[in-house]
Amino acid sequence: MGKIRFLWDNLVDGATVTANSSATGFPVTNLQHPWYLKAHRTMGVAAEWWKFDLGATPDPVQYFVWYYHNIEDDTDTVLQIQASNDIAETWVDPALHEAVTWHSGQLIHFFSTPKTYRYWRFYVEDPGNVAGYLRCGRPYLGSYLQPTYNFFTKTLRLLDPSELVYSSNRQMSANTKDVYRGWDLKFDTVIETDRAFFEDMFVAVGLNFPYFVILDSADNDDTLYYVHNTEPWDFVPYVHGNYEFSMSFEEDA
Amino acid sequence: MAFSDWISNPNWQPVILIEIEVGHRIDTDIWTQDVAPNDSCWWIDHSAEGEPGRVEESGAALDEEPGSLGDCQANAASWFYDSATGRLHIHTTGSGEPGDSSGTDNHIILSYFWEYLCSKQFQAPDEIVFNGHWYLPYLDESSIPDIKLAVSHWHEGKSGQDFGAVRFNNADGHFDSRLADYIYEGKKLIEKIGARGAPYADYQTFAVVKTGSITWTDTEIEIESLDLRR
């Protein structure tokens, strides 16, 4: 099992984002909205791209995430992440171009060494897509926070917000809602350097802004979730200048 | 599926839709004259609002020319929306600049477009998207009032409908700039109810009202709803 990773400093939010097509009512700016259900849709499926201009002094990227997509895993599907520093880039042979592996619901691509480029482009061919458009709810470009020591315990909670009322003899009447997941993590050793990183993260996201978490970095594809914190963070001094730390978060809607 | 079928199912998961026809005063915007041969038309970027449902010049409706900018050029008192560019082109009655407040072409021009809101959103395939509109889940469904009929003095002793007010979440400030830029008062507001996964045609309209006064705070806005005859 790999250590937990937090993907919270999303360079997409400060980028200039364009796409080669947008369906009416689904503008490309939706990609920068924290609601992943407020998605962007293209007009076509044969050769679509999205471009992210990270500005003149771009920060390094180690993760690319494409969340809440409807790309299909067909033999003619092409997924490629590309990057360049050339404003006139033709994208025929950009400085960086790597194939992205398809995964249901979310695409994740990890760069083992940080990549620093101003222009990033995600190119997709999915000509057989039955929807007739390509959808993305929330992309991520950026680095990650991985603490030196992994969490000590992880408690998964399954939550049901359905509204329940009962008759006097307990027959239940339910206003049904969707079940979702929550997690409680306990870290028994957080070193001061990591505590400072966590503090930077909490200052940015607080309880009000969703971020991506990878619970097991040895299994990126299956353990990535879009979550928000549900409790304040307490760092309790322990021994040798270290801290105990607990955090709770739940899936974002 | 009929409404009576839904409510007989204990897990029908009701969804409430609110559609408001919002007004936008646009004569004070910065207009650009179209190039010849369409230079009787002027345009603004209307992409944020989308295609108008109607456009008025000093209270009189302009004719929609859905075909082309050339049709708009050929007919005074008309408008054309180019969905590819998001531009709203207007040919005023006097062929002057819509924003000109100095001469005889002194207009108040309003465009009207619909805002689409709902009580909740879902993942595909149940997402609340109808006619190309993704409904914004800002409605506080607990605010939907009872519909009352009451004898009213204002209408010669006949009955009037009292709808109370509907409330929308505004903690993220979505409505702040909209209430500053657009006109929500005195506009048609349609309330519909349906079930999760139901097509738009199956939604039942339970109120068609006119918006009244608006209470606006950092966390919510409340819009009074009035009988349409007021």
Interface residues (C-beta under 8 A of the other chain):
Chain A: A23 T24 G25 F26 P27 W35 L37 K38 A39 Y68 N70 R135 S173 A174 N175 T176 K177 D178 A253
Chain B: P10 N11 Q13 S47 G50 E51 S83 Q121 F122 Q123 A124 E127 G132 H133 W134 L136 P137
